Amino acid sequence: MRRSNLASFRGGGSDAGSRRPGSATFAIGLLTALLAAAAIRAQSAQPDEADPGVRPAGEAGEAEPSDVFNEEEKKSDTGLPETFVAPADVPPEIEIEDELLTQEELVELPRTLMKASFQRSVVLKGVLNNETRELIKDGVRYYVHLLSMRENRRSLDDVTEDILRLVGWAAAQQPNESQKREFRRFLLEQIVDRASELLDGNFHVRINAALLLSQLDIVERSRNTRPEAFAPAAEPLVGVLADEKQPVAVKLVAANGLRRIASYGSLSTNQKIAIADAAIRDLGKMESHWWYQSVLLETLGALDQIHDLERSPFILQALVQVMTDPRRSWIVRSEAAKALGRARVDAQVNIGLVAYEIVRLTRQIAAARAQKPGEFYWDWCFWNLYLAFNPVDSEERLRDAGLLVKVQNATLRQHQNKVREAYNMVLPLAQKVLNPKTESAIGEAETKLLDDWLRQNQPENLQVAPGLQPITTTGADGQPRQASTR
């Protein structure tokens, strides 16, 4: 195993500190297992499993299939139970073997790096010149391309953690802040370039490459310093979303990475629009896994961007369309509501319409929960509805997360009463469902309050902002309608 070479490079780590020990190992180990399972299950799952909260048309009132086969089950023509689901084919990406280091390089590159005291004399000191640039290129290629080696397939999380530890050490002993940033930028650019070369390789390698790109910081988190994600890492992650051949599990990791970069990076307007366009495009694929749709929505909510290049509030329009789409799962629709509480808005946005539609979604979810009270996702949905109005912590409050926080700004204060009224409709139900000490059944009196409020507050204008296509909603008679575009 080539792990012995990596271990020999850890000398000097004791005085340099460690980059969040165990964080990448945990994330990679957990996500690789869960996402691989999700990717395969999505191909063979029953509709309710693949998209919780949506019941396929024509199945209302049908008995749930048994989880255990027995001798009395009705057999199909093949002799198998009708509830039998054949296992999905092994994704072809699992079988790809594209090793990017030769056996000669596996011997010579470590020797070169050790001779130059790569970690202590180059990485830690953070001095950038012609000699160190070449050493950084060699070092990064060695470390990152170790991910592609088949012999490391069972220890990819360790290899990734080694790379992130190297990033954490970068220029730690460089006193000049400008030179420190320049050194780290060059190192991270090399990592982005080399990691991008892994995104068409083995499935497990792609997962780890996407995770690596997602965690790169130009400024490390410290007790008094907020991290600054490395914005150029967004480009290959957007490429993952745009690649129709990428497995959904890899796309999910990429989308989550883009959410982190959007939250902590300094993205340009064009970068934000590119991320949003890619996320919205994949949200349009109704067959995609609900988990992936949820992360795409979180990513859109994290982007500090209102308009596209045509000055249209395209992110808000996409979020409202998802939230009001009855074909989506309840989790996805509630995630869209939460994202609306985080997306950037301006004075032209019809906040009253957004608040009304969140209350309407709350009423629909309450009715659906009464029909299937034991489903796992109801707590999740009501927590999302609560967060549509509130920040989850002080950091989110600084970003004006939550409609109640947004309407405190001078340009949006005219919506304060409507948003507060809507919140007062949602809050009692969320409290009842989420409080384990209370009886969580939602009664008729509570749903009647919602029905009365919705009937009395139907918006006349269903445009999210002037010039946009009106959304479709439900009138007091329960029928779809569009309001005036005045």
C-alpha positions in Angstrom: 0.0 0.0 0.0 1.2 3.5 -0.9 -0.1 4.8 2.5 3.4 4.4 3.9 4.7 7.2 1.6 2.0 9.5 2.8 2.7 8.8 6.4 6.3 9.6 6.0 5.3 13.2 4.9 3.5 13.9 8.1 6.6 14.9 9.9 6.4 18.5 10.9 2.7 18.3 11.5 3.0 18.5 15.2 4.2 22.1 15.2 2.0 23.2 12.3 -1.3 22.2 13.7 -4.0 20.2 12.0 -6.8 21.1 9.7 -10.0 20.1 11.4 -8.9 16.5 12.2 -11.4 13.9 11.3 -13.9 16.3 9.6 -13.2 15.2 6.1 -12.8 11.6 7.1 -16.3 11.6 8.7 -17.9 13.5 5.8 -16.3 11.3 3.1 -17.0 8.1 4.9 -20.6 9.0 5.5 -21.4 10.6 2.2 -19.8 8.0 0.1 -21.9 5.3 1.7 -25.1 7.2 1.8 -24.8 8.8 -1.7 -23.8 5.6 -3.4 -26.8 3.9 -1.8 -29.1 6.8 -2.8 -27.9 6.7 -6.3 -28.6 3.0 -6.7 -31.9 3.1 -4.8 -33.1 6.0 -6.9 -32.9 3.7 -9.9 -34.9 0.8 -8.4 -37.0 2.3 -5.6 -40.7 2.5 -5.6 -42.0 6.0 -6.3 -42.7 6.7 -2.6 -39.2 5.7 -1.7 -37.5 7.8 -4.3 -39.6 10.9 -3.7 -41.2 10.9 -0.2 -44.3 12.9 0.1 -45.6 12.3 -3.4 -48.0 9.4 -4.0 -48.1 8.1 -7.6 -51.4 8.8 -9.4 -53.9 6.0 -9.3 -52.6 4.5 -6.0 -54.9 6.3 -3.6 -56.4 3.9 -1.1 -54.2 0.9 -2.2 -52.7 -1.2 0.5 -49.0 -0.7 1.2 -46.8 -3.6 -0.2 -45.5 -6.0 2.4 -41.9 -5.6 3.4 -41.5 -9.4 3.8 -42.3 -11.9 1.2 -44.3 -15.0 2.2 -45.5 -18.2 0.5 -49.1 -16.8 0.1 -48.0 -13.8 -1.9 -49.3 -13.6 -5.4 -46.6 -14.6 -7.9 -46.0 -12.9 -11.2 -45.5 -14.8 -14.5 -41.8 -15.1 -13.7 -42.5 -16.9 -10.4 -41.4 -14.0 -8.3 -43.6 -12.0 -6.0 -45.2 -9.0 -7.7 -43.5 -6.7 -5.1 -40.1 -7.9 -6.1 -37.8 -5.2 -7.4 -34.7 -6.3 -9.3 -31.5 -4.8 -8.1 -30.1 -2.0 -10.2 -27.2 -2.6 -12.5 -23.8 -1.6 -11.2 -23.1 1.9 -12.4 -20.4 1.8 -15.0 -18.5 4.5 -13.1 -17.8 1.9 -10.4 -15.7 -0.1 -12.8 -13.6 2.7 -14.2 -9.8 2.4 -13.4 -7.9 5.4 -14.6 -4.7 5.7 -12.6 -2.9 9.1 -13.2 0.5 8.2 -11.6 2.9 5.8 -13.1 4.8 3.3 -10.9 8.0 5.3 -11.6 6.3 8.5 -10.4 5.1 6.8 -7.2 8.8 6.3 -6.4 10.5 9.4 -7.7 8.0 12.1 -6.7 8.1 11.2 -3.0 11.9 11.3 -3.1 12.0 14.7 -4.7 9.5 16.1 -2.2 11.4 14.6 0.8 14.7 15.9 -0.5 13.3 19.4 -0.7 11.6 19.1 2.7 8.4 19.9 1.0 6.2 20.4 4.0 8.6 22.3 6.3 10.6 24.3 3.8 8.0 25.0 1.1 4.4 24.6 2.4 4.8 25.9 5.9 7.1 28.8 5.1 4.9 30.0 2.2 7.5 31.6 0.0 6.6 31.7 -3.6 9.4 31.7 -6.2 10.3 29.8 -9.4 11.7 26.8 -7.4 8.9 26.5 -5.0 6.3 26.9 -7.8 7.7 23.8 -9.5 7.8 21.9 -6.2 4.2 22.8 -5.4 3.1 21.6 -8.8 4.9 18.2 -8.3 3.6 18.0 -4.7 0.0 18.7 -5.5 0.0 16.4 -8.5 1.4 13.6 -6.3 -1.0 14.1 -3.4 -4.1 14.6 -5.5 -3.5 12.0 -8.1 -3.0 9.4 -5.3 -6.8 9.5 -5.2 -6.8 7.8 -8.6 -4.7 4.9 -7.6 -6.6 1.6 -7.2 -4.5 0.5 -4.3 -5.8 3.5 -2.3 -9.4 2.8 -3.0 -10.1 1.7 0.5 -8.4 4.7 2.1 -9.5 7.6 -0.1 -10.8 9.5 2.9 -7.3 9.4 4.4 -5.7 10.6 1.2 -8.2 13.5 1.0 -7.6 14.4 4.6 -3.8 14.5 3.9 -4.5 17.0 1.1 -6.7 19.2 3.4 -4.1 19.0 6.1 -1.5 20.3 3.6 -3.8 23.2 2.8 -4.2 23.9 6.5 -0.4 24.2 6.9 0.1 26.4 3.8 2.0 29.5 4.6 1.3 29.1 8.3 4.8 30.6 9.0 4.5 33.4 6.4 4.2 36.8 8.4 3.3 38.9 5.3 -0.5 38.5 4.8 -0.4 39.5 1.1 2.3 37.0 0.3 0.5 34.4 2.4 -2.6 34.8 0.3 -0.7 34.7 -2.9 1.0 31.5 -1.9 -2.2 29.9 -0.8 -3.9 31.0 -4.0 -1.2 29.3 -6.1 -1.4 26.1 -4.1 -5.2 26.0 -4.3 -5.2 26.7 -8.0 -3.0 23.6 -8.5 -5.3 21.5 -6.4 -8.4 22.6 -8.3 -6.7 21.8 -11.6 -5.6 18.4 -10.5 -8.8 17.5 -8.7 -10.8 18.5 -11.8 -8.9 15.8 -13.7 -10.5 13.2 -11.4 -14.1 14.0 -12.1 -14.5 11.5 -15.0 -12.8 8.6 -13.2 -14.0 6.0 -10.8 -17.2 6.7 -8.9 -15.5 6.8 -5.5 -12.7 8.9 -6.8 -15.2 11.4 -8.2 -17.0 11.7 -4.8 -13.7 12.4 -3.0 -12.6 14.9 -5.7 -15.9 16.8 -5.4 -15.6 16.8 -1.6 -12.0 18.1 -1.8 -13.0 20.9 -4.1 -15.9 21.7 -1.7 -13.6 22.2 1.3 -10.8 24.4 0.0 -10.4 27.7 1.9 -8.2 30.6 0.9 -8.6 31.8 4.5 -8.8 29.2 7.2 -11.4 29.3 9.9 -10.1 30.3 13.3 -11.5 31.4 16.6 -11.8 35.0 15.4 -11.9 34.5 11.7 -14.6 33.4 9.4 -13.4 31.0 6.6 -13.3 32.2 3.0 -14.0 29.5 0.6 -11.8 29.3 -2.5 -14.2 30.7 -5.2 -12.4 29.2 -8.3 -13.3 25.7 -7.0 -16.9 26.5 -8.0 -16.2 26.2 -11.7 -15.5 22.4 -11.9 -18.4 21.8 -9.4 -20.7 23.7 -11.8 -19.4 21.5 -14.5 -20.4 18.4 -12.5 -24.0 19.8 -12.3 -24.0 20.5 -16.0 -22.7 17.0 -16.9 -25.7 14.8 -17.8 -23.6 11.7 -17.4 -22.6 12.4 -13.8 -24.2 10.1 -11.2 -26.7 11.9 -8.9 -24.5 11.1 -5.9 -21.6 13.0 -7.3 -23.9 15.9 -8.3 -25.3 16.0 -4.8 -21.8 16.4 -3.3 -21.0 19.1 -5.9 -24.2 21.0 -5.1 -23.5 20.9 -1.4 -20.0 22.2 -2.1 -21.4 25.0 -4.2 -23.7 25.9 -1.3 -20.7 26.1 1.0 -18.7 28.2 -1.5 -21.8 30.5 -2.0 -22.0 30.9 1.8 -18.3 31.5 2.5 -16.7 32.5 -0.8 -16.3 35.8 -2.6 -18.0 35.0 -5.9 -18.4 37.3 -8.8 -21.8 38.1 -10.2 -21.1 35.9 -13.3 -20.1 33.0 -11.0 -23.3 33.3 -9.0 -25.4 33.4 -12.1 -23.6 30.3 -13.5 -24.2 28.4 -10.2 -27.9 29.5 -10.2 -28.4 28.6 -13.8 -27.0 25.1 -13.3 -29.0 24.5 -10.2 -32.3 25.7 -11.8 -31.6 23.6 -14.9 -31.3 20.4 -12.8 -34.3 21.4 -10.6 -36.3 21.2 -13.9 -35.7 17.5 -14.0 -38.7 16.2 -12.1 -37.3 12.7 -12.0 -34.2 13.7 -10.0 -33.9 12.4 -6.4 -35.6 14.5 -3.7 -32.4 14.7 -1.7 -30.6 16.2 -4.7 -33.4 18.7 -5.3 -33.3 19.8 -1.7 -29.6 20.5 -1.8 -30.0 22.5 -5.0 -32.6 24.6 -3.3 -30.3 25.2 -0.4 -27.6 26.3 -2.8 -30.0 28.8 -4.5 -30.9 30.2 -1.1 -27.2 30.7 -0.2 -26.4 32.8 -3.3 -26.3 36.5 -2.6 -27.8 37.3 -6.0 -31.2 38.7 -7.1 -31.1 39.3 -10.8 -29.8 37.5 -13.9 -28.1 39.4 -16.7 -31.5 40.6 -17.9 -32.3 42.1 -14.5 -34.9 39.5 -13.7 -35.1 38.0 -10.2 -34.8 34.6 -11.6 -33.8 32.8 -8.4 -36.9 33.9 -6.5 -39.1 33.0 -9.4 -37.6 29.5 -9.5 -38.0 29.0 -5.8 -41.6 30.0 -5.8 -42.4 27.8 -8.7 -40.9 24.8 -6.9 -42.7 25.6 -3.7 -46.1 25.8 -5.4 -45.6 22.8 -7.7 -47.9 19.9 -6.5 -45.8 17.4 -8.4 -42.9 17.8 -6.0 -42.4 16.0 -2.7 -43.4 17.8 0.5 -39.7 17.9 1.6 -38.7 19.6 -1.6 -41.5 22.1 -1.5 -40.8 23.0 2.2 -37.1 23.3 1.3 -38.0 25.8 -1.3 -39.9 27.8 1.4 -36.9 27.8 3.6 -34.7 28.9 0.7 -37.1 31.8 0.0 -36.4 33.0 3.5 -32.6 33.0 2.7 -32.6 34.3 -0.9 -31.8 38.0 -1.5 -34.7 40.2 -2.2 -35.3 43.9 -3.1 -38.2 46.3 -2.9 -39.8 45.0 -6.2 -40.3 41.5 -4.8 -43.9 40.6 -3.8 -43.1 39.5 -0.3 -46.8 39.3 0.6 -47.3 36.7 -2.1 -44.4 34.7 -0.9 -45.7 34.7 2.7 -49.2 33.7 1.5 -47.9 30.8 -0.5 -45.9 29.6 2.5 -49.1 29.5 4.6 -51.0 27.7 1.8 -48.2 25.1 1.7 -48.5 24.7 5.4 -52.2 24.0 5.1 -51.5 21.4 2.4 -48.8 19.7 4.4 -51.1 19.6 7.5 -53.8 17.9 5.4 -51.3 15.4 4.0 -49.8 14.6 7.4 -53.3 13.8 8.7 -53.6 11.1 6.0 -50.1 9.6 6.7 -49.1 10.7 10.2 -46.3 8.2 10.6 -44.0 9.4 7.8 -40.5 10.5 8.8 -40.5 13.8 6.8 -43.2 15.8 8.6 -40.9 17.1 11.3 -38.4 18.1 8.6 -41.2 19.9 6.6 -42.5 21.9 9.6 -39.0 22.8 10.6 -38.4 24.2 7.1 -41.6 26.1 7.3 -40.5 27.7 10.6 -37.1 28.5 9.1 -38.7 30.3 6.2 -39.5 33.1 8.7 -36.5 32.7 11.1 -32.7 32.4 11.0 -31.3 29.3 12.5 -28.4 31.0 14.2 -26.6 34.4 14.7 -24.6 33.9 11.5 -27.7 33.5 9.4 -29.2 36.6 11.1 -26.3 38.6 9.8 -27.3 37.4 6.3 -30.9 38.5 6.8 -32.1 35.0 6.8 -35.8 34.6 7.4 -38.7 36.7 6.2 -39.2 38.2 9.7 -35.7 39.5 9.5 -35.9 40.7 5.9 -38.9 42.9 6.5 -37.1 44.9 9.2 -35.1 46.5 6.4 -36.4 49.9 5.4 -37.2 49.0 1.8 -39.3 46.0 2.9 -41.1 47.4 6.0 -44.4 47.7 4.1 -44.7 43.9 4.2 -44.1 43.6 8.0 -47.8 43.1 8.9 -48.5 40.6 6.2 -45.4 38.5 7.0 -46.1 38.6 10.8 -49.7 37.5 10.1 -48.5 34.6 8.0 -45.9 33.6 10.6 -48.6 33.6 13.3 -50.5 31.1 11.1 -47.5 28.8 10.7 -46.0 29.0 14.2 -48.7 27.1 16.2 -48.6 24.2 13.9 -44.8 24.0 13.8 -44.7 24.2 17.6 -47.2 21.4 17.9 -45.5 19.0 15.5 -42.0 19.7 16.6 -42.5 19.7 20.4 -42.2 16.1 21.6 -44.1 16.9 24.8 -47.3 17.9 23.1 -50.1 16.0 21.3 -49.0 16.5 17.7 -52.3 15.9 15.9 -53.5 19.0 14.1 -57.1 19.7 14.9 -60.0 21.0 12.8 -60.0 24.3 14.7 -56.4 24.9 13.8 -56.9 24.1 10.1 -60.0 26.2 10.0 -58.0 29.2 11.1 -55.6 28.6 8.2 -58.5 28.2 5.8 -60.2 31.4 7.0 -56.9 33.4 6.7 -56.2 32.1 3.3 -59.7 32.9 2.1 -59.5 36.4 3.5 -56.0 37.2 2.2 -55.9 35.9 -1.3 -53.4 38.0 -3.3 -54.7 39.8 -6.4 -51.3 39.9 -8.0 -49.5 36.5 -8.4 -46.3 37.9 -9.9 -43.2 37.5 -7.8 -41.9 40.7 -9.3 -43.1 43.0 -12.2 -42.6 41.5 -15.6 -42.5 37.8 -14.4 -44.9 35.1 -15.3 -47.6 34.8 -12.7 -47.5 31.7 -10.6 -50.5 29.3 -10.4 -52.2 29.1 -7.1 -55.5 27.7 -5.7 -58.5 29.9 -5.1 -61.1 29.6 -2.3 -63.0 27.1 -4.4 -60.0 24.8 -4.6 -59.5 25.3 -8.3 -56.2 26.6 -9.9 -56.3 30.2 -10.9 -54.0 33.0 -12.0 -54.5 36.5 -10.6 -54.3 39.8 -12.4 -50.9 40.9 -13.6 -51.5 44.5 -12.7 
